């Protein structure tokens, strides 16, 4: 099971989505309760500064304490991990040039590239990786997402200077997805004292300056290890200037005014018409699967403890209407967690109940739930809700979704739906300890079929983004899940004309 060497939840603005889908739920209760830009074909030109407007910013600079979302937080450009991501958002070699899993999937051995440097010149060796993983597991230091990614790591062993081995508590075929640069970015061990002021990573760009919610400035790391097909060192850009602008309209105006060169997203109403309206003036890139939206039911409190009522709600919801009204016709209705653009997409999932208002009314009468009050979006962590609209960001491996939102023993499941299905639990455990990818896909299709039948959640829509940029920006394309820094792509291969 050796990999060949090659050269959280979602930080997502939920305001419009939640407002609209809450209306959908209220409607159910009323029954009784773009075009993609191609990678530039011109020869890359070294240099240039990219001005990047994003919808969010970091809350702090320490790469371990803070979540550095790789879709909409510019500082993610300074990050690199033991493993990297490719354009399909799959784990691929990063600092580790290759890795091998033991037969029982209880340990993973990573062979590190020689000569890879942190931004302060210190080599990224096995001791540095061990130090990073132990700090990322410290509940007093690391952010929740990073700790969750490494919760299955029992010990990290330094085999030799360029070999590190992770020993796991439980067998896991999903472990490579847990050690990519998001959320497990590596920082220089000697830089702890300055981590909150000047972070030292090992990614393609290095930190210069940060002014919260105003500016993130980074410059090219001249000793980054990755090269293009011709052996030229990456990245091509000389600098990135991040400009957080939370309002969709403000980002759009800045792009049209020439104040920025790239925006990470726009309102769905604008995305529906922007590619045609501004053809020849701006480029666009479609991100087909940044997240999956769903309705979450509380199975332990309120009317949705009754499966008949959940079925009624499902029959009362018009997925196509949601797609048109909320997402302005973009994206796909979600029948499972993964969209068709994902390498983890699979056929064979039994879908949720079809839209049928008459059947919804009948089921409610049968369950004697006509007129029941439905509490929406209350205090979810205190279980003080009946149903809620939500979304979860794309997961590099399906285990990151099913073991956290569907598995009955998962803290998130206990806090939110309270779902408990022995068959689903067995399939999730089997998929995690199964190395064969085809078999895992079959198992996850079976789990999603159970979800669609039992309805602890009701999948709604695969959330998309439309990025837009100046015609001067060449060689750029985000990953299928929106990551702007990927192996052989994104900002690493971009340049300004």
N, C-alpha and C positions, 0 to 999 in steps of 0.2 A: 504493500500500500504506500509506495513511495511516490512523491510528487516530483515531476521533472523540473529542473532549473530553467527559468526564463527571465531574459534581460529586462424609544426609545420608542422611550416613546417619543414619537415624532415631535420635533420642535415645529409645530405647524399652527398657523393662525386658524382657530376654529370658529371665529365669531360668526361669519356668514353661514358656514356649514351647520353649526349647532342651531342657529336661529331657524334655518329652513327645515332641518330634519325634526326639530321639536314641533314645528307645525305639522309635519307628516304624522308624528305620534299623536298629536292632539286630534288630527283628522281621524286617525284610527280609533281613538277614544270616542269620537263622535258617533261611531257605529254602535256605541254602547259603552265604550271606555273613553393641431396646426401643421402646418408644414414644417419639416425638419431641414435645417441648413446642413449641407454636406461639409465634411472636413476640407479645408482649403487645399487646393492642388498645387499652388505655387510653392516654390522652394522656401523653406522657413528662413526668416530673417532674424538674426540675433538682436535682442534689445527691445526697447519700448516699454511703456508703463501702461498697465491695464487699470482703469478706474471701474470698480465693481460695486454696484449698489445692491444691498441685500435687505431683506425684510426683518432681520434680527441681528443682535450682537451678543457677544459673550458677556458674562457677569463678572468674570475675573480671568487672570492670565495663567494661573497654575494649571498645567495641562492635565493634572490628575484630579485636582479638586473640582474643576469645572467641566461641564459638558460642552465640548467644542463641536457643534453640529456641522457635519461635512457638506451640507447642502446650502446653508444660508448664513454661515458665520465665517468671514474671511480668514480668521486666524487658523482655520483648518489647513491652510496651505503650508504651514510650517511643520505639520505632523507627518510622521511615518511610523509604521509599526513593524512587529515581527513579520506580519504578512500584509500585503497590499490588496487593493481591489482593482479589477479590470473594468472594461466598459459595460459588461453585463452584471456588474456588482457581485462578482464571484471572488472568493479569496484566491490570491495568486502570490508567488514569491515576492517578498519585500526585503527587509533586512535579512531574513532567512532565505537563502538561495534554494533550499530544498527542505522537505520534511518527510518523516516516515512515522506511521502509527504502528504500535505493537499489534500483534494478532488479536489480542483481547480488547483493544481500544482503551486500555487503561494508562497508556503513556504515549507521548509524542516526542520525537527527537528532531530538533531543528538544527540544520547546518547553516551557520551565518556566513555572509559574504565577508571576505577579508578587506580591510581598509576602509570600511564605511565609517563616516565621521559624524559626530554631533556638530552643531554649529560653532562650538567653542574649540573644535579640533580634537577632542577626546574620541578615541575609537569606540565604536559600538561593538562590544564583545559580550561573551556569555555572562560575565559578572554584572555588566550594566543591565542586561535583560532581566536577570534574577532580581536585582535591586528594584527595577521598575515594577515587576509583577508583584513583589512583596509590598511595595508602597501602594499599588493599585488595589490590593486586597485589604488594606488597613481601613477599618470603618471610621476611624477618627480623621482620615485624610481624604480618601478617594470618593468621587461622586458615585451615586447609586448605580448608574448604568455600567460603569467600569467594574464595580464590585460584583454585580450580577454576572457579567461576562466571565469573570474568573472564579466564581463561587465553587466550581467543580475542581479547581486546582488544589491538590493536597500539598505538594511541594514542587519547587523549581530547582532542578539540579544542574550545577555547572559540571559538564563532563570534561571539557577542556576549553581552551580560550575561545574557540569558535563553534562549540557545540553545547546546546542547552537542551535539557530534557524535562518535560512537564509530566508529573505523575498525578493522575486523576482519582477522585473518590469513586466515581461511577464511569463505566464505559461510555464513550461518546464519539459518534461519527461526526458530530457537529463542531467539535472543538476548534478546527482551523478558523471557523467564522468568528470565534470568540477572541482571537488575537490579532485581528486587523487593526489598522490605525484608528478606526473609530469603533469602540470608544477607548481602545488601549494604546494610546500614543506613547512613544518612548521619549523621555527627557534625560539630559545629562545628569548623572548622579551628583556631581559636584555643584550643580546649579540650584540646589534647594533654597539657599539663602536669598536668591534673587528671583525665584519662581513667580512671585506675585508682582514683580516689577519688570522683569526681562526674561521671558521663557526661552530656554535653549532646547530646541527639538533636533530632529535629524531629517526633516522633510525637504522638499525642493526649494522652499523659500525660508528666509530667516527674519526674525522679528526686528523691527526698528522702533516703532512708536505705536501707542494706543491711547486714544481719548474716547472714553466710553460713549457709545451711541453717536459718535461723530466721525472717528477716523481710526483705521487700522492700517499701518504702513509696514510693508515687508519688501525685502530685496532678494534677488536671486542668490541661492546658496551655490557658490562657485565649485564646491567639492561634492555636490550631490552625485550619487552613484549611477543613476539611470542614464542611458544613452538612447538615441534614436536608431533606426535601422542602419544608418550610415556610420554609426559610432560617434556622432556628435553628442556632447553632453547636454542634458536637459536640466532645467527648463530653458526655453528660448527667451522668455520675457526677462527684462531687467528688474522690474518692480511691479507690485500690486498695491493699489490704494483702495482699501475697503471703505465704503461710505454707507453705513446703515441708514435706511430710510423706511420706517415701519409702514407708512401709508402707501398703498398701491399706486394711487394717483401721483404722489410725489416722486416715486421711482420712475414712473412713465414720463412725467414732465422733464425730469433730469436727463433721461435718455434722449428725448426729442430735442432738448435744448443743447445737446452736446456736452453736458457736464459730466456724464459718465459714459463708459463704453459697453457696459454689460449690466443687465438687471436679472436677478435670480428668479423672478416670477412677476405675474401681473394678475389683476382681477379676472375671474372667469368671463365676465361680460366683455372685457377688452380682448381676452385671448381668442374669443370666437371670431373676431373680425380683424384683429391686428395683422396677421400674415398677409391677407389680401389688401387691406387698406394701405399698408406701408411696404408693399412689395417693391424691391429695388432701392428702398431707402434704409431699411434695417433688416437684419437677419433674425430668424427665430429658430429655436431648438425645443422640440417637444420632449418633456420628461414623462414617460407613460405610466410610471408606477412609483410615485414617491411615498404613497401610503395607501391604506385600505380603511374605508369608513364603515361603520356598523352601528346598529342599535343594540345596546346592552340591556338585558333584562335581569332583574333581581329575582332569583328563584327561591328566595327564602323569606320574602316579605312583600305583601301586596298581591294584587290580582294575578300577576304573571307567575306566581307559584303554580298555577294551574296550566298545564300544557295546552289545554283547549283554548285558553285565552291568548297564549303566545301564538298559537296557530291562527287564531282570529286576527291578531295584530298583523301577522305576516301576510295573510290574504288581503288585508285592508291597505297594504302599502304598494303603491305603484312605482316600481323601480325606474321605469322609463320616464315617468313624470319627474322624479327626483333628478335624474340625469339632465333633463332639459331645463328644469326650473332652477336647480342649485348650481349645476356645473355647465350650463349653457351648451349642452350637447357634447361636451368633451369627455374623453375617457370611456371606460367600460363599466357596466353593472358587474358587481362582484358576486360570483357564485361560490368562491373560495377565497382564501387569503391572498393568493398570487394571481396577478394579471397575466394575460397571454404573452406580454413582452418579457416576462421573467423566465429564466432557465428552470425555475422551480414550478412553473405552471404545469398542470396535468389535466388531461381529460378524465372522464369517468366519475366525476363528482355528481352525486345526486343533488339536484338543486333544491332551494327553498320553495315553500308553497307559492304557487302562482297568484298573481293579483286576481282577486275574485270577491268583490264587495258583498255580494249576496251570501256567499259562503261564510264570510266574516261575520255577518249579522246572525246567520243561523248558528254558528259555533258559540257566539256570545249568549244567545238565548239558551242554548243547550247547557252552557256552563253557568247559567243564571248570573251572568256578569254584566248585564245591561245596566247602564247607569253607574258603574263602578268608577270611583275617583282614581286618577292616575297621577302620581307625583313624579314630575320630570326634573332631572338635573338638580337634585337636592344635594345633601352632603354625602357624596358617594363613599368616601372612606369610612363614614360612620354607618353605612348601609341604610341611610335615610333617603331612599329613592326607590322608585318602582321600575323606571326605565330611563335610559340616558343615551344621547347621541355622542359618539366618540370616533376616534381614528387612531390607528397605530402605524408607526413608520415601517418602512420596508425592512425586512430581516434578511441578512446574508444567508441564513440557513433556516429552514422551517421550524427547527427545534426552538429557535428564539421566540417564535410566536406560540406554538402549541404547548410548550412546557411552561409558559408564563401566563397564558390567558385561558387555556382549556383544561390543562392538567388539574385535577381536583385538589392536590396538595400544594399547588403553587400559591404563594401569598397573594398575588394579584387576583387569582380566581376566587380565593376566599373573601377578599375585600369587595370584589365587584359582583360577579354573577352568582357565586356560591354553587356553581355547576359541579355535579359529581356523577360520572358515568364510568363504571368499571371497564367497559369495553374500550372506551376512548383512552383511559389511563393505560391500559395494557398495550394498545397500539402505539401510543406516544413513547412508552418505554422501549418497545421493540424497535421502533424507527431509530431511536437514539443509539442503540447498540448494533445497528445494521450498517455495514460498510457499503453494501451494494446500492448505488444510487437509484437504479431502476426500481428495486424493491422498496426503497424508502419513498419514492414517488407514489407507489401503489398504496403504501400504508397511510400516507398523508391524505390521499384522495378518500380513503375510507374514513379517516377522522373527520374531514370536512363534511362528508356525507352525514355522519352522526350529528355534527353541529347543525346542519341544515334541517335535520329531522327533529332534534330535541330542542333547538332554538334557545340556547343560553345567550346567544347573540344572533342577530340577523345581519348578514353581510349586505352592504348597500352598494358602494361604488369604489372603484380604484381611483384614487386621487391623482390627478396629473398636475404638472406645472408647464407653463410656457415661458421660456427664457427668451430674451431679445437683446440684440447687440448691434453695435456699429458695423458698417460694411468694412471698416478697416481691420476688424478683428478676424484673424485667420487661424486655421488649424485647431479651433476649439470645438469640442462637443462633450456635453456632460454624459454621465453614465445613465443607464435606464432608470435608476432610482434618484438621479439628480446630483450625485457626487461630482464636484468640480475639479477634483484632483485624483486622477487614476493612472494606473500604469499605462504608459503609451498614449495618454489622452488627456482631456480636460485642459487645465491651465498649464500643464507641463509641456504640452506641444503647441500651445497658442503663441501667436506673435502679432504685433501691430504693423500694419502696412504704413 
